[in-house]
């Protein structure tokens, strides 16, 4: 629908005003880029549906109950939950209710593994997560205070010199000691704040434009 709408707008513009050919070429190039982006999005969306269809066909051939486990992957942290033993029809029904879940059958173990991605922190992370800076100057997510060095995830390298010249000392001390992260809002807020001090971004900003 998007390429068709753009083409209609293009024809309207050409009727109302005469434009040079290079403008028409630029618009056509943009139209092609939009069409390619839309096609790629459709392909990406089709893959999970194909995987789900293949899994359901496999389940239809299964006889007897299977162990079912749910692996919950959070922005910070993971949790494993056993859902019990289910017949193939129950497993398929569960997947249809939760189409966003990924499902894999381990035939050797007789177990179905569901994977759920959640845009939140696990309960463990809500109680223990800190953001700080490691010895190499990388913004890092820790399980506990940074001094314990239990790294959960490393994000990007910080421009420490730029930070020292831009931020007050108490903010720098807070980052060094660890910033307590108790929910997804704080997680995103700290990431957004310190992304302004990422080395790669600052290098791009400082490059002269020719």
C-alpha positions as CSV (number, residue, x, y, z in Angstrom):
1,X,0.0,0.0,0.0
2,X,2.8,2.4,0.8
3,X,4.4,2.4,-2.7
4,X,1.0,2.8,-4.3
5,X,0.2,5.9,-2.1
6,X,3.6,7.4,-2.9
7,X,3.1,6.9,-6.6
8,X,-0.3,8.7,-6.4
9,X,1.3,11.6,-4.6
10,X,4.0,11.7,-7.2
11,X,1.5,12.0,-10.1
12,X,-0.4,14.7,-8.3
13,X,2.9,16.7,-7.9
14,X,3.8,16.2,-11.5
15,X,0.4,17.5,-12.7
16,X,0.5,20.6,-10.5
17,X,4.1,21.6,-11.2
18,X,6.7,20.9,-13.7
19,X,9.8,19.6,-12.1
20,X,13.3,18.8,-13.5
21,X,14.1,15.2,-14.3
22,X,16.7,15.0,-11.5
23,X,13.8,15.6,-9.0
24,X,11.7,12.9,-10.6
25,X,14.7,10.5,-10.4
26,X,15.2,11.3,-6.7
27,X,11.5,10.7,-6.0
28,X,11.5,7.4,-7.9
29,X,14.6,6.3,-6.0
30,X,12.9,7.1,-2.7
31,X,9.8,5.1,-4.0
32,X,12.0,2.1,-4.8
33,X,13.7,2.3,-1.4
34,X,10.3,2.4,0.4
35,X,9.2,-0.6,-1.7
36,X,12.3,-2.6,-0.8
37,X,11.9,-1.7,2.9
38,X,8.3,-2.9,2.8
39,X,9.2,-6.1,1.0
40,X,12.0,-6.9,3.6
41,X,9.6,-6.2,6.5
42,X,7.1,-8.7,4.9
43,X,9.8,-11.3,4.6
44,X,10.9,-10.8,8.2
45,X,7.3,-11.1,9.4
46,X,6.7,-14.3,7.4
47,X,9.6,-16.2,9.0
48,X,8.0,-16.7,12.5
49,X,4.7,-17.8,10.8
50,X,6.6,-20.4,8.7
51,X,8.4,-21.7,11.8
52,X,5.1,-21.9,13.7
53,X,3.5,-23.8,10.9
54,X,6.4,-26.3,10.7
55,X,6.3,-26.8,14.5
56,X,2.5,-27.4,14.4
57,X,2.9,-30.0,11.7
58,X,5.6,-31.7,13.7
59,X,3.3,-31.8,16.8
60,X,0.5,-33.4,14.8
61,X,2.8,-36.5,14.4
62,X,3.6,-36.7,18.1
63,X,1.9,-39.3,20.3
64,X,1.8,-39.2,24.0
65,X,2.6,-36.4,26.5
66,X,5.6,-34.2,26.3
67,X,7.4,-32.1,29.0
68,X,6.9,-28.4,28.4
69,X,9.2,-25.6,29.6
70,X,9.0,-21.9,29.2
71,X,12.2,-19.9,28.9
72,X,11.5,-16.2,29.7
73,X,14.1,-13.8,28.3
74,X,14.0,-10.3,29.8
75,X,15.9,-7.2,28.8
76,X,17.9,-8.0,32.0
77,X,17.8,-11.5,33.3
78,X,16.2,-14.9,32.4
79,X,13.8,-17.3,34.0
80,X,13.0,-20.9,33.4
81,X,9.6,-22.3,34.2
82,X,8.2,-25.8,33.9
83,X,4.7,-25.9,32.6
84,X,4.2,-29.7,33.1
85,X,3.4,-32.5,30.7
86,X,1.0,-31.9,27.8
87,X,-0.5,-33.6,24.9
88,X,0.4,-32.3,21.4
89,X,-3.0,-30.7,20.9
90,X,-2.6,-28.8,24.2
91,X,0.9,-27.6,23.1
92,X,-0.4,-26.4,19.8
93,X,-3.3,-24.6,21.5
94,X,-0.8,-22.9,23.8
95,X,1.3,-21.7,20.8
96,X,-1.8,-20.4,19.1
97,X,-2.7,-18.4,22.2
98,X,0.8,-17.0,22.3
99,X,2.0,-16.7,18.7
100,X,4.9,-14.5,19.7
101,X,6.5,-17.4,21.5
102,X,9.2,-19.4,19.8
103,X,8.8,-23.2,20.1
104,X,11.4,-25.9,19.7
105,X,11.0,-29.7,20.1
106,X,13.8,-31.7,21.6
107,X,12.9,-35.1,20.5
108,X,15.7,-36.9,22.4
109,X,14.6,-35.4,25.7
110,X,10.9,-35.5,24.8
111,X,10.6,-31.8,25.7
112,X,9.1,-28.7,24.1
113,X,10.9,-25.5,24.8
114,X,9.0,-22.2,24.5
115,X,10.9,-19.0,24.5
116,X,9.2,-15.7,25.4
117,X,10.9,-12.3,25.1
118,X,9.8,-9.6,27.6
119,X,10.6,-5.9,27.5
120,X,11.1,-5.7,31.2
121,X,13.6,-6.6,34.0
122,X,13.3,-10.0,35.7
123,X,12.5,-9.9,39.4
124,X,16.1,-10.8,40.2
125,X,17.3,-7.8,38.2
126,X,14.8,-5.5,39.7
127,X,16.3,-6.4,43.1
128,X,20.0,-6.5,42.1
129,X,20.8,-4.6,38.9
130,X,23.3,-1.7,38.7
131,X,24.8,0.2,35.8
132,X,28.3,1.4,36.0
133,X,31.6,1.6,34.0
134,X,34.1,-1.2,33.7
135,X,37.9,-0.9,33.7
136,X,37.9,-0.4,29.9
137,X,35.4,2.5,30.1
138,X,32.4,0.6,28.9
139,X,28.9,1.2,30.2
140,X,28.0,-2.1,31.8
141,X,25.0,-3.7,33.5
142,X,26.0,-5.6,36.7
143,X,24.3,-8.2,38.9
144,X,25.1,-6.4,42.1
145,X,27.4,-3.4,42.7
146,X,30.2,-2.9,40.1
147,X,32.9,-3.8,42.6
148,X,31.7,-7.4,42.5
149,X,32.3,-7.4,38.7
150,X,29.4,-9.8,38.0
151,X,28.8,-8.5,34.4
152,X,25.4,-9.1,32.9
153,X,25.8,-7.1,29.7
154,X,28.2,-4.6,28.1
155,X,26.7,-1.8,26.0
156,X,29.2,0.6,24.5
157,X,32.5,2.4,25.3
158,X,32.2,5.8,27.0
159,X,34.2,8.9,26.1
160,X,35.5,9.3,29.7
161,X,37.4,12.6,29.0
162,X,34.3,14.1,27.4
163,X,32.2,13.0,30.4
164,X,34.7,14.4,32.9
165,X,34.5,17.8,31.2
166,X,30.7,17.8,30.9
167,X,29.3,16.1,34.0
168,X,29.6,17.2,37.7
169,X,31.8,15.1,39.9
170,X,28.8,13.7,41.9
171,X,27.4,12.2,38.7
172,X,30.7,10.7,37.8
173,X,31.0,9.2,41.3
174,X,27.5,7.8,41.0
175,X,28.4,6.0,37.7
176,X,31.7,4.7,39.2
177,X,29.9,3.3,42.3
178,X,27.0,2.0,40.3
179,X,23.5,3.4,39.5
180,X,20.7,1.4,41.0
181,X,18.3,0.1,38.3
182,X,15.0,-1.2,39.7
183,X,12.6,-1.0,36.6
184,X,12.6,-0.7,32.8
185,X,12.1,3.0,32.9
186,X,15.3,3.6,34.9
187,X,17.1,1.1,32.6
188,X,16.1,3.0,29.4
189,X,16.7,6.4,31.0
190,X,20.3,5.6,32.0
191,X,21.0,4.1,28.6
192,X,19.6,7.1,26.9
193,X,21.5,9.6,29.1
194,X,24.9,8.0,28.6
195,X,24.5,7.2,24.9
196,X,25.3,10.8,24.4
197,X,28.8,10.1,25.7
198,X,29.4,7.0,23.5
199,X,32.9,7.0,21.9
200,X,31.6,6.1,18.4
201,X,28.9,8.8,18.4
202,X,31.3,11.5,19.6
203,X,33.8,10.5,16.9
204,X,31.1,10.9,14.3
205,X,30.2,14.3,15.6
206,X,33.8,15.5,15.7
207,X,34.5,14.4,12.1
208,X,34.6,17.4,9.7
209,X,31.9,17.4,7.0
210,X,33.3,17.9,3.5
